[in-house]
Amino acid sequence: MPEYLFVTGKLAADALHATLERLSPDFEYRVAVLNISVAALMETGWIARHLHQKDAQGCRQVMISGWCQGDLAVIEERVGVPVVRGPKDLKDLPVFFGRERVREGYGAYHAQILAEIVEAYRMPWEEILTQAEYYRASGADIIDLGCPVGTARGFPGVGDVVAGLKAHGFTVSLDTFHHETILRADEAGMDLLLSINATNIELAPRLRCKVVVIPDFDQGLDSLARNVAQLEAWGVPYVIDPILSPINFGFTESLHRFYETRRRYPDAEMLMGLGNLTELTDADTTGVNALMAGIITELHIDYVLTTEVISWARGAVREFDLARKLMHYAHQNGILPKHVDDSLITIKDPPYETYTEAELRRMHEQVRDRNFRIFADDRQVYVFNRDVFVTGTDPGEIFAQLGATEASHAFYLGRELERAALAVQLGKRYTQEEPLRWGYLTSASHLTASRSRTE
């Protein structure tokens, strides 16, 4: 006895049968092809009038296109079987029927994000607060205030800035070696100091905050070990940062430093700064953050320092927030970080299926109206109505063959063709009248996303 009745139109019938054939080991089904070309044009009242009760007899559920508008109850009253909307594209049926991973507990993470407001010492208070709020909404746990490089210049008014951020509920760190700035920030309630080494370690016993300990300048792990030993002798709480170097300037060696530090100090808190990679490499930061989040998870790094100064690093805080959750979940469950959360696949797309040219040409043979259907695969764009079937990659050349003269229609076709051509160029999925998918960039709602944390 069939479990499902799939309702479709004449154009999509063959493709629907082909897709369901691949799913048939999972369930039995029946297909009702109604007397309409395009299933997306059906509304529930029309379906109720044209779908016979006998079509659904013995089925557990009726599925209609996700495009269909109207109240499902009118169909249910007609056929006496529950009705659901499926995906808008029938090629998504395999995912609809259970290929999505159950992600119980997804969203937890371990590593905390320090988001640096670079050159905060130059900025007015309102601008600092706005940037801090943006970072917090993007997933940052700690706001790091950038100071002048070296020890010659300080951060005037740092105490007021730290106190102001604390009053707004922020956890605050400071990135400086300037002694007076450190002491004033500590008095105002600073939570973490970046950084301590032989040049300023004498300040550590005077501070109430936790400190990040680093190697002495141009020195190695032996100097780091001496600084750690001194802090432990004084009872000063610390976080270790062996310093991540840029690519071609000791990057691989610095990864080894982190590995060796974790081996020597298995229980110590550690920090890794990613700016030397994300800010100093001509590459989109999504992949860099995903890879480094995996390394950070394996090494059980506790804090990550990042920022968004250069243009291609915009969104880096949000990217690492997503990456740390993905890697934490994969690590906790002993699985690959694949087919779990595709939010970081932005420029390209997750796996998807397209119609073949043969399938589209069979659809074309049945079209009796002048409305243009637009499709795309990984090679070219396809446009057809009852009169033409045009393929290509250049939107202008395709448009010239369509004979569109009415202004609004021409505008519509131009917009859709440009979007379809862009999808082909980038390897993205194109669906007519639907926006392209851009991963986490698709929606601005991430700025208010809730977050959870586990140790």
Secondary structure as UniProt FT lines:
FT   STRAND          4..8
FT   TURN            10..12
FT   HELIX           13..23
FT   TURN            24..26
FT   STRAND          29..33
FT   HELIX           39..41
FT   HELIX           44..50
FT   HELIX           53..56
FT   TURN            57..58
FT   STRAND          61..64
FT   TURN            66..67
FT   HELIX           73..79
FT   STRAND          83..85
FT   HELIX           90..92
FT   HELIX           93..94
FT   HELIX           95..99
FT   TURN            104..107
FT   STRAND          112..117
FT   TURN            118..119
FT   HELIX           120..122
FT   HELIX           125..138
FT   STRAND          142..146
FT   TURN            156..157
FT   HELIX           158..167
FT   TURN            168..169
FT   STRAND          171..175
FT   HELIX           179..187
FT   TURN            188..189
FT   STRAND          192..196
FT   TURN            198..200
FT   HELIX           201..206
FT   STRAND          210..213
FT   TURN            217..218
FT   HELIX           221..234
FT   STRAND          238..240
FT   TURN            247..250
FT   HELIX           251..264
FT   TURN            266..267
FT   STRAND          270..273
FT   HELIX           275..278
FT   HELIX           285..298
FT   TURN            299..300
FT   STRAND          303..306
FT   HELIX           311..313
FT   TURN            314..315
FT   HELIX           316..333
FT   TURN            343..344
FT   HELIX           357..366
FT   STRAND          373..376
FT   STRAND          381..384
FT   STRAND          389..392
FT   HELIX           395..400
FT   TURN            401..403
FT   HELIX           407..426
FT   TURN            432..433
FT   HELIX           439..442
FT   HELIX           444..448
//
